[in-house]
Amino acid sequence: MTISADAIRSVAFVGHPSAGKTTLIDALAFAVGASQRQGKVADKTSICDTEPEEQEKGHTLQMAVVQAEHKGKAYTFIDTPGYPDFVATANAASFAADMVVGVVSCTSGVTFNLRKKLEAAAAIGRGRAIVVTHVDSDNANFDELLEKLRDRIGNVCVPFLLPDQSGGGFSAVHTVFSEQGGDWRKRLMDRIMDACEDEALLERYLETEELSEEGLRANIPNAIAKGAVVPVLACNPETGLGLDKVLSFIEKFGPSPALAKFQDADGNVIEPAEDA
């Protein structure tokens, strides 16, 4: 199967220890057929944590790469250690990816470690997104975490996949697309239009303050790639709640190499091409 540049999804997952990066990748790997069963860190069956020391400690200590082709897309998921001691590994993974996903536990908050890794990704021009885990924990508060993300990482953080509630009652997720007239939908549209290169579409939006869902969807990858928006998604990778929507987000909106801006040593732009 020949894969074009715009069908490639290379994603590096970064964050604080125990945020759920490896669990999320194990779940995504199973969903795209990279593994025959969903591995688990707790029972030492993760396809990412394969070294004895990693299995003993229950933490990722080195980079792990998972690849698969699924429904016309070529996925590369890169797991990285959470400990700050291995920040060089996380930065290397971010450099190799087209999008960097920060994974944050709803109970631990926005750590300095997470912020630095996402800032490093932005510094090298990588599009970013955030996946919030542990939304079902007793002391979880998604709304409070979202405000901290916007305060400490920036107002570019806008929810894309919202939980119905925090805590033990967490049972469903929905996209802000479904919130016609909602405040978050308006903020998402504003951010997407900040990166819009279609002058006619931008003019219509300024006049009507509304976008069709088709127009909204078509401009999301470019907005992410340019750093105009950092979508925030909630899910529970252990139970699979919301996982299909996270995968769908990566499939439909994850920036591909076709959107990347590469430069040579002299600063000249290199256009991406399959035969380059």
N, C-alpha and C positions, 0 to 999 in steps of 0.2 A: 504493500500500500504506500503510495506516494503522499507525503504530507507537505502541504505548502507552509510557508512561513507564518501566515496568519492563522494557522490551525495549531500552532505550538503554544503550549501553556507550561512555562517553567516557573515554579513558585518555590521560594525559600520561606520557611517558617521559623520565626525567631521569637524570643520572649524570655521571661523569668523561669527559673526551675519550677516544675510541678504545675505549670500553667495548662498543660494538656497538649503540647505540640505533637509529641510522639503518638499519643492516643488518637489525635485528629488525623494524622497521616495514616496510621494503621486502618482507620475507618474509611478514609478516602481511597486507600490502596485496594481495599476489599471491594469498594463500590465500583472501581474502574477495572477490576479484574486482575490487578497486579498480584493478588494473593487469593488463595482458595478459601481462606477463613480469616476472620478479623482477629489479628494478633492483639495481645494485651500485655501491657507492661507488668501488671501485677503477677501474672502467671508465667512470665518469662517467655512469651511466645511472640513478642513484637518482632516485625520484620526489619525494624530499624535498630533496635538495641540487641545486637547479636553477640557482643563480646561478654565473656563471663563477668568482668568487673561491672559492666553496665547492668547486667541482669541482677547481680548481687546488690548493687546500690539502688537500682530502680530509677536511674537517671541516665540520660544520653551524655556520652563523653566524647563522641566524635561525629563528624558529618556522616549522614546516611542518605543515599539517593534511591528513590523509587520511580520506576518508569513504566508506562503502559500506554497503549493506544485504545481509545474508547469512543465510540460514536463519532468517528471522523476527526478526533482531536488527539494529539500526542502530548501526554502529561509527563512532567518531571517534577516530583515533589522532593524537596530537600529538607531533611530534618537537621536541626542544629542543637548543640548543647546550650542549656540555659545559663549555666554558671558564668559569671563575668570573666573568670580565668580563661575561658575559651572564646573570648569575644572575636579574636582574629579568625576563628573558624566560621563564626556567624557572618562576619563581614565578607569573607571569601564566598560563602554561599549566596549572599545578597548580590555580589558582583556577578555571579554566574547566572542569576535569575532575571526574569523580566518583571516579576512582581514579588514584593516582600510582604508576607502576612505576619503581623504581630499577633501572637496568641496571648490573651490575658485572662486570668481567672477573675470572675466577678467578685470573689471574696478577698483577693489580695490587693486589688487596686492597681494604680498606674505606677509601677516601680521605676526608679532611676535607670535600672538595667534595660527595661523595655524601651524607655524614651531614647536612650543613647543608641540602641540598635536601629530604631526607626529613623532617628536623625541621620545616622550613617547611611542608611538606604536612600534617604532623600538627597543626601549630599552627592551621591553618585548617579542621581537622576532616575532612581527606580520608583515605579508606581507602588503604592502601599494600600493595604487593607488591614482590618483588625477583626479577629474572631474572638468573641467572648464565650468562655466556657464556665462551667460550674454555676450556671444561672439558677439551677434547682437547689443549691445549698441553702440551708436555713437562714444564714445571715447575708445572703446575696441581695444586692439592690442595683438592678441594671441602670435605672435612671440616674442614680448617684454616680455610678461608674462612668456613664456617658458624659456627664458634666465634667468629671475629672479629666477624661480623655480630651475634651474640647478645651479645657483650661490649660493642660500641661503639654499637649501635642499640637493643639490648634483647632480653630473653628472649621478647618477642612475636614475634621472628623464629623461625619453625618451618618446617622443610622440608616441602614439599608434593609436589614432583616431584624425585626423587632419581636421580642418575646411577649406572650399574652400577659405574663406576670413573672415576678421574681419569687424564688423560694420553692417550697415543695409543691406548689400548685402549678408550676411551669409545665404546660402541656401542649403548646402550639407556638408557631412563629408565623409572621406574615411580613410581606414586603411593604415598604412605604408607598409603592405604586398603588396599592389598594386604598390608600387614604386620600381620596379626592378632596382637595381643599385643605388637607392637613398641613400643619406647620412644618413638619419634617420633610414632607414631599416638596414644599416650596423651597426649603433651604437646599435640598438635594438638587433641584432644578437650577437654582441660582449658581451653585458650585459647578455644575456641569456646563452651564452657559459661559462661565468664566474662561473655559478652555475651548469654547466652540469656534471653529474656523469658517463656519458657514454663515456669511454675513446676512443672507436673506432670512435664515432661521433665527438668528440672533435678533434681527430687527422685529420679526413677528413676536418673539418672546418679550421684548421690551414693550411692545404695544399691548399685548394681551396678558402678560404674566402667566402664560399657560403653554404647556407643551403636550403634544400627543404622546402616548406611551411609546409609539414607534420612534418618534424623534428623541425621546428621553433615552431609550435603550441604545440607539445608534451612536450616541455621543458619550456614553459612559466610559468605554475603554480608553478613549483619547483623554478624557478628563482625569482618569486614574493615572495614566502614563505621564501626564504633565504635572501631577501633584496637586491639581485643583481640588480634588476630593479624595478623602480616605474613608471609604465605606466601612461601616461597623456592622458586623453580623453576629447574631446570637445562635448558638446551637449546643447540643449535648452529644458529643461524639461517642460517648460510651453507650448510650441507648439508641443513638441514631436520630434523635429528634432534631429536625432542621438540617441534617446532614445533606439530604438530597438538594436542598435549596442552596447550601454552601457550594456544593459541586456544580450546580447549575450556574451560580454566580461566576465561578472560575471559568466554566465552559463558555459562557456568553459574554462576559465582561472583562475577563483577565487580559491585560495587555499582551500582545504577541510581539515577537521580534520585528514584525513589520512596522510597529509603532516606535521602535527604539531609535534613538539618535546616537549613532556611533561616530567616533572621530579618530583620525589617525594621530600620530605623534605631533604633527604640525597644526592640529586643530581643524583639519578639513573634514567635512561631513562625509561619511561613507554610507551609501544607501544599502539597506539589507536586501539580500537576494539569495534564492535557494542555491544558486551555483557559485556563490562568492567563496 
